[in-house]
């Protein structure tokens, strides 16, 4: 017998955002019948609001009331809130089990992470009055939930510390393998146009400029390169300095010589996984949670500038030997992602979590 789930979130974020992408992946799995034994009833969400008072009223009052009313007498077997930032939507007296996906607890459990001699703040260390009230609602919602889905082992450890005894399930994100496939869905480097210099060795970062992403470390690495190497490097900081379309991002990952990812903390870490799916070599800090899904050969000490310099010099030497000819996709990285982060793997893990919540 097929059971039915209602999905809920706040604003209808597009798939170009991290949280939007994660939500749409679950929608796609259910629509494609890749969550064994489960189908979707509906999605409870609202449009993106730009007027602050309306946004706050909707978040704290209107949308929680709407979700609670929608679940009264619902024929669904489960309510799944797809983002911990919407955990306040967990009804106080729900007739069916409620599951919440926790991507990270950076805001509920802000901290400083030490890597070598540096300390990097993660999460808002000094939230304002309204945000403190908001966080209190989120924590209460997570406490009401019947099961918390965690997207990484690190997140699951954090959840167990903050909510001891709360049932959890590990469900890693999926990567749309066909979308990033350099052979099945190739994108021309010409799409990068004004952002590129195809006479140089293209290296990229992907992410915001918040401190935990550590873009200053990448700049230190580039500044420490031998002059004859540095002059051949074209460094493209996507998301922090340059905004690319979805098509351009695919092109960048398919054609870059490497993605540099020195982040000190991630709930999951989409960019390295997507880069591997595109066959793009990855250099990443050996830190959680992204080191859970990246091969060991791609990981470097988080604060060892010279280790990163040596790896960039090696990549540059391979590019130079090839005469600037585009590299071949790294098939071993594609196979690694296919084995561990496929839609089928995520669908089975979600089904198991849903079933456990209903027991």
N, C-alpha and C positions, 0 to 999 in steps of 0.2 A: 504494500500500500504506500502510495506517495504522500508524504507529509508536506505541509505548506508553511512558508515563512514570509513574514512581512519585514521588509527592510526599512530602516529609518535613519535619517541624518538631518542636519540642519539645512543650510543653504545648498542649492544644487551646484556644487563646485564642478568646474569642467575637468576633463581628464588630463589637462595640461598641468594641473596641480597634483602634488603628491597624494593628498587625501582624496581628491577627486578621482585620480587614477586607481587607487586601491578600491574605492567604492564601485567604480564602473567595471572593474575586473570581476567582482562578485556578481554584479548584475549579469555580465556576459556568461559567467559559468552557469548560472541558473537558467538563463535563456537557452544555452546550448546543451542543457541536460547533462552537464559534467559534474553535478553534485548528486551522487547516487541516492535515490530515494527522496529527493526534495525538489519542490518547484516554488516559484515566487507568486505570492498573491498580488502585492503592490509595493510601491515605494512611497513612504511618507517623507516629504521634503518641502521646502519653500524656495521661492526665487531669491536671488542675491539682492540684499537691501543695502543701500548706500547712505541713507539718512540715519544717523546714529541713534536718536531716540526710538525710531521705528524698529531698528535692528535689535536694540536692547529689549523692547517690549515683546517683540516676536520671540526672541531667544528665551526670555525668562517666563513668559506667561502664555502667549498665544500658541506657540508651536508645541510646548509640553502638553497643554490642554487638548490640542488637536490630536496628538499621538495617543493620549490616554483615552479620548473618546472613540478614536478609530479602533482601538483594541477591545473595547467593551462589546461583548457578543460576537467578536470576530471568529470566523471559521478557521483562522490560522492556528498552527500548532506551536509557533515560535515567533518571537520578535527579536530581530537582530539589528542592533545599533552599530553602524559600521565604523565608528570613530569615537575614541574616548573623549574628545572635545565636545561630544554631544551626549555624554553619559547622563546628564541631568534629565534627558528624555525618558529614562527608565521609569515607568509608572510606579506609583507607590503600592498599588494593589492590582497587579496584572494577573489576568486569568490564565496566562500561558507563560512558560519559562522565557527569560530574557537573557540574551547573550550580547556582550559588548566587545568589539575588537579594540585592543589597546596597542597602539603603534609605539608609544613610548610614554614615560612618566616624567619627562623633562620639566614640565610646568608644575605638576603636582609635587614633584620631588626635585627642586632645583639643587644644583651642586656645583662644586668646582672639581674638575678632573685634572689630575696631575699626570703629566707625561714628561719624564726627565726633570728638568729644572723649571718647567713652565706649568702654570695653572690656568685652565681655560674655564670660564663660567658657562654652564649649560642650563638653560631655562631662565626664566625671569627671576632674578634674585630679589627684586623689590617691587612686587606688583602693587598697583594702585588699589584704591578702595573697592571699585566695582569689580576689578579682576579678582580680588581676594574673595569677594562674595560669590563670584562665578566659580572659582576653584572649590569652594566649600560645597556648592551644588553638585559639581562634577564628582567629587569624592563620595558624596552621599549616594549618587546614582550608581557608581561602581560598586559600592557596598550592597546596594539592593539587587544587583544583577545576579543571576543564577550561575553564570559561567563567564569567564573572561578569556577571550581568544588573544593570544600573544603572538606577535609576528617574528620574534626572535628569542633565542635562549636568554639573552641579556634582559629583554623586556620581561620575560617570564620570571626571572630571578627578582627583578624589581617589584613585580606585582606580588609575588609571594611574601616579600618583606613588608610591603605596605598593607596587604590584605591577607594575613595569615589564615589558612584554612579555606580560602576561596578556591573553588574548582577552576582550573585553567586548562587550556589546550594550546599546543604549539602549531600554528598554521602560518607558514611562510608565504610571502607574496608570490605571485606568479609573474613571469615575464612573457609578453606576447612575442613568442619566438618568430612567428611569420613576419611580424611588423619590422623587426630589426634585422632580419635575414639578409646578409649582403649579396646572396645569390638569388634568392626568391623575390626580394623587394629592394633591388639596388637603387641608390640615389646618387646622382652626379655630384661631384665635388664643386661643379660650377654653381650649385645652389648657394654655396657660402659666399660667393661673389666678393663684395666689399670687405667681408670679414676675414678673407683668406689671402695667402700669398703662396701659390702652388710651387714656387721655386724653393720654398723652405720646408723644413721638417716640422710638421704640424703637431703640437702638443696641446691638450685641452684640459680644463677643469670644468666641472658642472656642479652648480649649487649656488646658494646665496652667499653674501659676504659676512654672515654672522660669525662671531669669533670661533665657534667650535669647528667651522669649516677650514680654518687655518690657511687662508690664501696667502698670508704673509710668509708662511713657511715655503710655499711654492716659489714665491718671489726670491726668497733667500737662496733656494736651490738654483734658480736660473741665474742669479747674480754671481753665484759661486762657480759657474761653468767656465772651463777654459775659453778664452776669447774666440778661438777658431771654431768652437762648437756653438757658443752663444750667438754668433752672427748668423748661423744657419737655422736658428730656432724661431718659429712663429708660435707665440703663446696666445691661446684664445681662452678667455675666462667667460664661460657661458653661464648666464643667470646672474652673475655678480657685476659684470661690466658690459656684456653684450646680450641682448635678447634675441633668440632665434625662434623661428617658427618650428612646428613639429617636424616638417619636412627637412628643414635645415639641420635640426638636431640629429636626425637619422643620418644625414650626409656626413656630419661632423664625426659621429661615432664610427661610421663605416670607413672613413678616410684618414682619421688621425693616426699618427704613429703610436700614440699611447694616451690614455686618460691618467692624469695624476689626481689622486684622491687621498689627501692627508688628514681628512676629518678625524677629530678626536673622539667623537661619539655620534652614533646613528641608531635609530630604532630598527632600521633595516639596511638602508643604503641602496636606493634604486640605481644611481648612475653607474657603479661598477658592474652590477648585474646586467644592465642594458648594454653597456659597452661590451661585455663578454658575449652577449647574444649577437652583437654586431661583428664579432670577430676581432674586436679592438683590444690590444694589449693593455693591461691595467697595472699601475703601480699604486699600491694603497698602504696606508698605515696599518700595522698589525694590531688593531684595536677592535673591540666589539662595537656594534654587532655585525658590521660588514665583514669582519674576518671570519664569520661563521659560514659564509657562502663563497669566499674567494679562495682559489687554490693557494697553497703555501708559497709557491714560487713567485707569486705576484705581491707578496707582503714584505714590507721593510720596517725596520724600527722607526717609530713615530717621530723621533727627534734627531735622528742621525742624518744631518744634512749631507755629509759626504757619501753616505750609502746611496742616497737619492741621486746625488750628482753622478756617481759612478754608473748608476742604472741609466740615467739620461744619456750619458756619454756612450754607453753600449748601444742604446737605441739609435742614437745619431750615427754611430759607425755603421750599423746595419743599413740605415737609410742611405748613407753616403756610398756604401759598396754597391747598392742597388741602382746607383745613378739617379736617385730621386724618383725611380719608378714606383708606383703605388704598391704597398705591401700586400701580400696575400692575407686573407682572413685567417685568424688563428683558430683552426678547426677544433683543437683540444679545448679551448675556452667555450666555444659554441656547444660542444658535447657536454661539458661540465654543467652549463646552465640547463641544457635540455634534460639532463638526468635529475637535477635537483629542484628546479624552479618552473617546471612545466605547468600549464593550466590543469592538466589531468591530475598531477600530484596535489595541487592546491584544492581542487574539487573534492578529492577523496578525503583530505584532511578536514575540510569544512564539514562534510557530511558526518564524519566521525564525531566532531565537536558538537554539531547540532543534535545528533543521536544521544550523546552523553548528557546534554542539557535536559533532554526530555525523559531521561530514565527516572 
